[in-house]
Amino acid sequence: MIFTSISQGLKGELTVPGDKSISHRAVMFGSLAQGTTSVTHFLKGADCLSTIQCFRKLGVSIEEKEDRLLIHGKGLHGLQEPSGWLDTGNSGTTTRLISGILAGQTFSTTLNGDASIQSRPMGRIIKPLEHMGAQIISLRQNGCAPLQITGAPLQGISYASPVASAQVKSAVLLAGLYADGITSVTEPALSRDHTERMLESFGARIHVQPETCTASVEPDPVLLGQEIRVPGDISSAAYFIAAACIVPNSEVLIRQVGINPTRAGILQVCKAMGADITLVNESSKEGEPVADLLVRSSSLSGTVIEGAMIPTLIDELPILAVMACFAKGVTIIRDAAELKVKESNRIDAMVENLSAMGAQITATEDGMIVEGGRALQGAVIDSRLDHRIAMSFAVAALQALGETKIKGASCVEISYPGFYEDLKSLSV
């Protein structure tokens, strides 16, 4: 797909798709609840559709209406053994979270996904789940999918996770629903807390200690179906935030975006860089804070992105690297080795492709160093079939001289069907 620079500003307003993390969890928790869960503004991206298909194979009736998703829950102990293996597609969230649920069932299941999933590390969930009594086998004996999970009686544990990962935390807490005692997870930094918020809204007994980054769950709750309005995904909004900041004479309003503090690190970093962003119409829906974001063209400066901030914006680091190219001075991203085990090695992907566009960028062991202020040139970009890489370079192309060709550009279907149309709609 070919992209060209624009000379006019971006103008208008849009609503980005529903939050991917929350959409996944709505299907999972609704399936484990009694009664019907109604979900509006559900993200119909490939990853979340993989979650739907998995739970359908586990015996859950899920209706896809024009304006909502209806999940007819089976209760905590109502899932059925699937007739074949579960295909999690490209979704790490599906693979890791459903593993926690399957660990406590009375049947055996095999999980598998695409080539990317088959190379992503699953040992980080296998270890704590086995400690709880789960029986999990990496069929290729490499700590990756395909995984064979045989349900077993589980014991509650107190797990100190070596990484701040919402997927690891969620897998353990979901297994804790089936354990014989309280299960807790302590992290080195606070990761996104959608699981804790939503499980509590469904009726689970959740205890959170923010000062120690610890979340606990009591076993065997009665979960009840809910009405859920999924907020706009801040990870999807990030590309329009960046685009409005770097394209002169821009003013863009992004409506009803989730601004959960464990996800909204990008807003703090943008503020530190000098971005002109105003939060409008702040409110709360089902325990998740939301707001409209008014973004205007900005004069950006380099900054340092590190430490406890990283888990709150891990998916936004590629687009922040693009913004750093248009900032004055140096931007340093560190403590982000997790980028190496996403859908692609995102450190390598950003450095290789931004270098091809003429940026001054250097890879480090756990991040990147970007020297801003150099004009970008159009180039051929290898997305590595990673949706966040493709979207980041569609934004970079807006202010690059000449044409930019993105190989594998259609991979944005993973999280944002219609992304390119929405971006084009803001051009005047």
Secondary structure, DSSP 8 states (H G I E B T S, - for coil): -EEE--SS-BEEEE---B-HHHHHHHHHHHHHSEEEEEEES---SHHHHHHHHHHHHTT-EEEE-SS-EEEEEE-TT-----SS-EE-TT-HHHHHHHHHHHTTSSSEEEEE--TTGGGS--HHHHHHHHHTT-EEEETTSSSSSSEEEE---B---EEE-SS--HHHHHHHHHHHTTBSS-EEEE-SS----HHHHHHHHHT--EEEEGGGTEEEE-SS---B--EEE--B-HHHHHHHHHHHHHSTT-EEEEEEEE--TTTTHHHHHHHHHT-EEEEEEEEEETTEEEEEEEEE----B--EE-GGGGGGSGGGHHHHHHHHHTSBSEEEE-S-GGGGGSSS-HHHHHHHHHHHTT-EEEEETTEEEEE-----B--EEE-TT-HHHHHHHHHHGGGSBSEEEEETGGGGGGT-TTHHHHHHHTB-
